[in-house]
Amino acid sequence: MFKKDIPVSQRSKVKSSVARGLRQRLLEAYPGFEPYIDEILPKKAQLDAVKLPERSTLYTIDSTPLFYQPMDGPPIPHLKILHKYPSALPTVQIDRGAIRFVLSGAALMAPGLTSPGGRLPETENALEKGAVVAVKAEGKEHACLVGTLKVGTEEMKSKGKGVVMEDGHYLGDGLWKMHLD
């Protein structure tokens, strides 16, 4: 999604009522952030919105990226926030062979998650299509990708092939490299 460097085209202050609404939407979408929400979005801090070329908005506080929001979707946590709060989102794990493809911006494919080294949640914790997940890599501590699943985890297990995430924010993409100072 953010393969190229992103110029900061337009930054604006977010009104407090909009910030409260964003805070509420985040908690509804990601209950795992509830224990940390006052650290992430302090009530008195100035929230800024940066317009991005891909019809997305990046929300920041003091030049720290927090969440980006595609025009047609929910706010999605920036990887820097996920590295600070790794248990806030459900996670899946890719095998070592998929790492280089993910870090080059390729679509996430089911074999990278279903092969040895990959990890999906157990059936009782299955994730549905549309869930936002953090993707960790085998042998690595932090998430390397965050995005929305196109397919539920049980379907991934049964089919074992196909695209499971087309777009996302990955380590080294334009959103990761973006300088907001």
Residue pairs with C-beta under 8 A, 6 or more apart in sequence:
1 54
1 56
1 70
1 147
1 167
1 168
1 169
1 173
1 175
2 52
2 54
2 169
2 173
2 174
2 175
2 176
3 105
3 173
3 174
4 174
5 174
5 177
5 178
6 52
6 53
6 174
6 175
6 177
6 178
7 53
8 50
8 178
8 179
8 180
9 50
9 51
9 52
9 53
10 50
10 51
11 48
11 49
11 50
11 51
11 180
12 48
12 49
12 51
13 46
13 47
13 48
13 49
14 22
14 46
14 47
14 48
14 49
14 59
18 47
19 41
19 47
22 41
22 47
22 59
22 67
22 75
23 37
23 41
25 74
25 75
26 33
26 37
26 41
26 67
26 75
27 33
27 34
27 37
29 74
29 75
29 132
30 77
30 88
30 89
30 132
32 85
32 87
32 88
32 89
32 90
33 40
33 77
33 85
33 88
36 85
36 88
40 66
40 81
40 85
41 47
41 61
41 66
42 61
45 61
45 62
46 61
46 62
47 59
47 60
47 61
48 59
48 60
48 61
49 57
49 58
49 59
49 60
50 57
50 58
50 59
50 60
50 180
51 57
52 58
52 68
52 175
54 70
55 70
55 71
56 68
56 69
56 70
56 71
57 68
57 69
58 65
58 67
58 68
58 78
58 175
58 178
59 65
59 66
59 67
59 68
59 69
59 75
60 66
60 180
63 180
63 181
64 80
64 180
65 78
65 80
65 81
65 175
65 178
65 180
66 77
66 78
66 81
67 75
67 76
67 77
67 78
67 81
68 75
68 76
68 78
68 169
68 175
69 75
69 76
70 76
73 148
74 132
76 132
76 146
76 147
76 148
76 169
77 88
77 89
77 132
77 134
77 146
78 146
78 169
78 175
79 142
79 143
79 144
79 145
79 146
79 169
79 170
79 171
79 176
80 176
81 88
82 88
82 89
82 134
82 142
82 143
82 146
83 142
83 143
86 134
86 142
86 143
89 132
89 133
89 134
89 146
90 121
90 125
90 127
90 131
90 133
90 134
91 133
91 134
91 135
91 136
91 143
92 113
92 118
92 119
92 120
92 121
92 127
92 133
92 134
92 135
92 136
92 153
93 113
93 117
93 118
93 119
93 120
93 135
93 136
93 137
93 138
94 102
94 108
94 112
94 113
94 117
94 118
94 135
94 136
94 137
94 138
94 144
95 112
95 113
95 115
95 116
95 117
95 118
95 138
96 117
96 137
96 138
96 139
97 112
97 115
97 117
98 108
98 109
98 111
98 112
98 113
98 118
98 137
99 137
99 138
99 140
99 144
101 109
101 112
102 108
102 112
102 135
102 137
102 144
102 145
102 170
103 144
103 170
103 171
103 172
105 170
105 173
107 163
107 165
107 166
108 135
108 145
108 147
108 163
108 164
108 165
108 166
108 168
109 161
109 162
109 163
109 164
110 151
110 156
110 159
110 160
110 161
110 162
110 163
110 164
111 118
111 160
111 161
112 118
113 119
113 120
113 156
113 164
114 120
114 156
114 157
114 160
117 138
118 138
120 153
120 156
120 157
121 127
121 153
123 154
126 152
126 153
126 154
127 133
127 149
127 152
127 153
128 149
128 152
129 149
129 150
129 151
129 152
129 155
130 148
130 149
131 148
131 149
131 152
132 146
132 147
132 148
132 149
133 146
133 147
133 148
133 149
133 165
134 143
134 145
134 146
135 143
135 144
135 145
135 146
135 147
135 165
135 168
136 142
136 143
136 144
137 144
144 170
144 171
145 165
145 168
145 169
145 170
145 171
146 168
146 169
146 170
147 165
147 166
147 167
147 168
147 169
148 165
148 167
148 168
149 164
149 165
150 163
150 164
150 165
150 166
151 159
151 162
151 163
151 164
156 164
169 175
169 176
170 176
